[in-house]
Every structure is written in structure tokens, then in C-alpha cells.
Amino acid sequence: RPIDHAHNARIDGTLYGQRALSETVFSVIKRTLGDVVRARSWYREFREIVLMCVDYNIKRAVN
């Protein structure tokens, strides 16, 4: 449809590629480490997510 073509013409290919890469990383983290954050406070939730990312990066560096 013409409206779909107009929407797709506005998408920057480079930025969309970066989004695809980040979505892939988020998917891997959620599949391997789980998609539940067990902490209750904002600070501890943030810390838990950061530690998940650190764990992911360490696993990638080892392999």
C-alpha cells in the first residue's frame, strides 16, 4: 500500500540495523538468563539488569 511505502521510506537503514543487533542481544540475554527481574526497588532492578549484561559480556569474551 502507498502508506506502507511512505513509512518504510522514512526508516534509516543504518539505525534500523543497529536496532536489530540490540534486539538480538536482548533476546539472547532473556533466553539464557531469564526474563524476570526479581528485585523490587528501582536501584536493585537496575543493578540486576547491569549484572545480567556483564554476565552476557563475560560469556561472549570467554567463547
Buried (B, 14 or more C-beta within 10 A) or exposed (E): EEEEEEEEEEEEEEEEEEEEEEEEEEEEBEEEBEEEEEEEEEEEEEEBBEEBBEEBEEEEEEE
